[in-house]
Structure formats: structure tokens, C-alpha cells
Amino acid sequence: MEEHEDRGTTMTGVQPDQLDDQQLMKELESIHRTRHDTLLHGSSEALRTHNERMAQLEGEYLRRHPRRPVVSGRTRDGARERGSA
């Protein structure tokens, strides 16, 4: 059985720093895939929990990959260049 952290009755999942790289990516893909439905149809508590978990997972990814490649089109300068073209 997977380890889970209890916060009251909310299950927050395995701590991100305990996931290997493949598990972390799988969790990130899953949470991003469910984001839109949670925003549109989830309760306030579900959205709050989703936000917390997404922040934990994304924070762990950024901690592990501080020098990840950044595509110039995904920066403010890149967006400005697209807008003036």
C-alpha cells in the first residue's frame, strides 16, 4: 500500500520528494490533465487541495531541474516578439 499523508480527512498523496523521476512526471501529467475539470466543477475544497498538490509537485520538479531548458517563446520577451510580428 502506498504511503499517504493525512491532513484531517484529506489525502494528499505521497510526498513529492519520495517519488522517483518517472513517478513525479506521471503525477504531474495526471494533475495537469484533471486541472480544468477541477476548476470548473470541483468544490472549493477540491480546488484548494488540487492547488496545494499541484504546487507541491511542480515545486519538486523545479527543485530537481533548476536549469531546465526554457523556450524563448515562453518568456515575456518572446511573447512581445510574437505580438509585434
Backbone bond lengths (Angstrom), bond angles and torsions (degrees), N, CA, C in turn:
res aa  C-N    CA-C-N  psi(-1)  N-CA   C-N-CA  omega(-1)  CA-C   N-CA-C  phi
1 M - - - 1.452 - - 1.524 109.05 -
2 E 1.347 116.93 138.17 1.453 120.99 -179.08 1.524 109.96 -72.43
3 E 1.334 115.47 149.21 1.455 120.17 176.30 1.519 108.88 -77.14
4 H 1.319 116.44 139.09 1.447 122.08 175.66 1.517 108.72 -133.91
5 E 1.310 115.51 150.32 1.448 121.30 176.71 1.515 107.68 -98.20
6 D 1.308 116.99 130.28 1.459 121.50 176.78 1.515 109.74 -93.99
7 R 1.318 116.72 128.33 1.453 123.09 168.72 1.507 105.32 -124.40
8 G 1.310 116.70 95.01 1.455 119.19 -173.05 1.513 107.80 65.51
9 T 1.314 116.81 -120.00 1.457 120.29 179.09 1.519 111.61 -105.31
10 T 1.341 117.51 1.90 1.454 121.46 -176.61 1.516 110.63 -87.89
11 M 1.318 117.21 126.79 1.454 121.56 175.18 1.517 107.57 -92.10
12 T 1.326 116.76 121.20 1.456 119.86 -175.91 1.516 112.45 -101.57
13 G 1.315 118.90 -4.47 1.454 120.93 177.35 1.513 113.18 88.30
14 V 1.313 114.54 -179.49 1.452 122.35 178.53 1.523 108.38 -66.45
15 Q 1.311 116.10 137.94 1.462 119.86 177.34 1.528 109.64 -58.74
16 P 1.310 118.27 132.86 1.465 121.33 -176.00 1.532 114.05 -54.75
17 D 1.328 117.88 -34.88 1.460 118.95 -179.06 1.526 112.90 -71.62
18 Q 1.331 116.87 -8.60 1.456 121.37 176.96 1.528 112.24 -95.28
19 L 1.329 117.53 -5.66 1.459 122.05 179.54 1.521 109.60 -86.61
20 D 1.334 116.84 143.41 1.462 117.58 171.81 1.532 107.59 -79.11
21 D 1.329 117.24 173.19 1.463 120.56 -174.62 1.520 112.76 -57.87
22 Q 1.325 117.23 -41.51 1.466 120.68 -179.16 1.529 110.81 -66.28
23 Q 1.315 117.09 -42.60 1.466 120.63 178.65 1.530 110.87 -64.71
24 L 1.324 116.17 -40.80 1.460 120.08 179.29 1.525 110.61 -60.93
25 M 1.330 116.71 -45.61 1.473 119.70 179.07 1.527 111.18 -62.92
26 K 1.313 116.81 -39.63 1.468 120.55 178.96 1.534 110.37 -63.22
27 E 1.328 116.35 -42.81 1.469 120.50 178.25 1.530 110.95 -64.49
28 L 1.329 116.94 -42.15 1.460 120.47 178.34 1.529 111.64 -63.01
29 E 1.323 116.56 -44.76 1.459 120.05 178.43 1.520 110.76 -60.45
30 S 1.313 117.13 -42.12 1.453 121.66 -179.14 1.529 111.84 -65.41
31 I 1.326 116.71 -45.73 1.464 119.10 -176.87 1.522 111.38 -69.27
32 H 1.327 116.95 -34.75 1.469 118.57 176.65 1.531 110.90 -70.05
33 R 1.318 117.30 -34.93 1.466 121.20 179.35 1.528 110.90 -65.88
34 T 1.330 117.96 -33.67 1.468 120.92 -176.66 1.522 113.11 -93.49
35 R 1.315 117.38 -2.56 1.462 121.35 -174.71 1.528 113.28 -58.35
36 H 1.308 117.38 -50.27 1.464 121.56 -174.88 1.531 111.34 -60.22
37 D 1.330 117.05 -47.57 1.464 120.13 179.54 1.526 111.65 -63.00
38 T 1.326 116.61 -38.54 1.460 119.28 179.16 1.518 110.23 -65.37
39 L 1.316 117.50 -42.44 1.457 121.30 178.67 1.523 111.15 -62.14
40 L 1.326 116.77 -45.99 1.461 120.21 -176.03 1.522 114.15 -76.91
41 H 1.340 116.90 -35.69 1.460 118.78 -168.48 1.524 115.45 -125.47
42 G 1.312 117.98 -5.73 1.461 120.12 -177.54 1.521 112.06 -82.13
43 S 1.309 114.98 157.63 1.457 120.18 175.16 1.529 109.09 -69.29
44 S 1.311 116.35 168.59 1.465 120.51 176.77 1.523 110.49 -59.00
45 E 1.326 117.09 -40.84 1.467 121.08 178.80 1.528 111.15 -65.80
46 A 1.334 117.18 -40.57 1.469 120.25 178.75 1.523 110.38 -63.91
47 L 1.325 117.14 -41.12 1.458 120.62 179.27 1.532 110.59 -67.10
48 R 1.313 117.24 -41.43 1.461 121.33 178.11 1.533 110.59 -62.07
49 T 1.316 116.95 -44.32 1.465 121.39 178.53 1.523 110.35 -64.20
50 H 1.330 116.47 -42.61 1.466 121.77 178.96 1.528 110.41 -61.15
51 N 1.331 116.14 -45.03 1.469 121.02 178.33 1.526 111.39 -59.03
52 E 1.322 116.51 -45.91 1.466 121.18 -178.90 1.518 111.19 -62.82
53 R 1.318 116.00 -46.94 1.460 119.86 -178.35 1.529 110.73 -65.73
54 M 1.321 116.96 -42.58 1.455 120.01 179.83 1.531 110.04 -62.23
55 A 1.316 117.35 -42.15 1.465 120.89 178.57 1.530 110.71 -63.10
56 Q 1.328 117.68 -40.30 1.465 121.04 177.92 1.525 110.97 -62.15
57 L 1.323 116.38 -48.68 1.467 121.05 -177.77 1.527 111.43 -66.03
58 E 1.318 116.59 -45.37 1.468 119.34 179.85 1.524 110.98 -66.14
59 G 1.323 117.03 -38.11 1.460 120.41 177.01 1.516 111.89 -61.59
60 E 1.320 116.20 -41.11 1.469 119.98 178.21 1.517 111.16 -66.31
61 Y 1.330 116.93 -40.76 1.464 119.98 177.56 1.529 110.21 -60.16
62 L 1.326 116.73 -46.59 1.460 120.75 -179.35 1.525 111.56 -65.76
63 R 1.328 117.12 -35.43 1.465 120.56 176.78 1.524 110.72 -62.21
64 R 1.331 116.10 -41.27 1.471 120.99 -178.85 1.521 112.64 -76.15
65 H 1.323 117.06 -26.01 1.470 121.40 -173.99 1.535 110.72 -128.45
66 P 1.329 117.72 62.11 1.462 119.42 -176.62 1.531 113.07 -66.77
67 R 1.313 117.52 -20.57 1.469 120.78 -178.67 1.529 111.29 -111.41
68 R 1.338 115.78 32.56 1.459 119.39 -179.35 1.520 109.46 -59.37
69 P 1.324 117.35 148.81 1.471 119.30 179.99 1.530 110.61 -67.14
70 V 1.301 115.54 135.81 1.460 121.84 178.58 1.526 107.42 -112.65
71 V 1.315 116.43 125.81 1.464 122.23 178.50 1.521 108.06 -80.03
72 S 1.313 117.15 128.85 1.467 121.10 -174.13 1.532 112.45 -57.18
73 G 1.320 117.79 -31.88 1.456 121.01 179.26 1.512 113.45 -68.87
74 R 1.344 117.69 -11.56 1.461 122.02 -179.97 1.524 111.84 -100.14
75 T 1.332 117.04 16.03 1.455 122.09 176.67 1.522 109.17 -110.26
76 R 1.326 117.55 168.04 1.476 120.18 177.57 1.515 111.19 -61.22
77 D 1.336 115.98 -44.66 1.466 118.85 179.66 1.527 110.78 -60.88
78 G 1.324 116.47 -42.41 1.459 120.21 179.32 1.516 111.87 -63.84
79 A 1.333 116.74 -39.34 1.464 120.48 178.30 1.519 110.49 -66.21
80 R 1.325 116.56 -38.94 1.472 119.83 178.06 1.522 110.59 -63.50
81 E 1.322 116.53 -41.14 1.469 120.27 178.54 1.519 111.15 -61.96
82 R 1.330 116.87 -40.57 1.467 120.13 177.88 1.517 110.32 -64.06
83 G 1.337 116.60 -39.27 1.464 121.05 -177.97 1.506 113.73 -67.42
84 S 1.322 116.71 -28.98 1.467 119.59 -178.56 1.524 112.94 -91.22
85 A 1.320 116.47 -6.63 1.469 119.82 -178.89 1.507 112.10 -78.85
